[in-house]
Every structure is written in C-alpha cells, then in structure tokens.
C-alpha cells in the first residue's frame, strides 16, 4: 500500500454520520464509500463533458 498516497479528510459531522451509515448499509469501509462517491462524480462529469 506504499504506492497509495494518504489524505487526511475533515468532514462535517452530518456527512460523517451519513458516510458511516452508507458503509454499514453497503458492508464496506468508509474509505471505500468515499472512493465510490468520488468515482461516481468523476463519471457524471465525464458524461457531461461528452454530452453537453
């Protein structure tokens, strides 16, 4: 895992609570949920750029 840079992320309390609930609901880590959310946003942006 040495090739994966780490990021300290400060979240508002409500977002942290939502993230914890999502990770439990999806049986995944909170880190995985953050990655999933960012990748979904990246995909939406890429789609928007190709279909303006």
N, C-alpha and C positions, 0 to 999 in steps of 0.2 A: 504494500500500500504506500510505499515511499514515493511513488510517482504521482500520487493524488494530492494536490495541494489542499490544505485545510483552510477553512474560513470560519471565523468567529461571527456568529449572526445573532444580533439582538432583536427580539420580536416583541411587539406589544402583547400584553397579557391575553387579550381576546384571541389573537392569532395563535398564540402558543396553545391555548386550550383547544381551539379548533384543530390545530395540527395533531395534537395528542389524540383527539377523538378519531380523526381520519386514519391515523396509523393503527389504532386499535381495530377500527372497523375493517380495514384492509389487511390486517395481520402483517403489517410491515413496520419498518423503523420510521421514525420521524425524519431522518435523513433521506430515506427513500421517497417519502411523501414530498419533501422539498424538491428533490430532483424531478419527480414526476410533474409537479406543478410548473417548474421552470421549463421542462421539455414540452409540455402542452402549450405554454405561452409561446415558445420558440416556433412550434409547428403552426400555430394560428398566425403569427407574424409572417412566416414564410409563405403561407397560403395567401395572406392578404397582399403580399408583395407580388405574387404571380397572378393574382386575380383582383386587380384594384377596382 
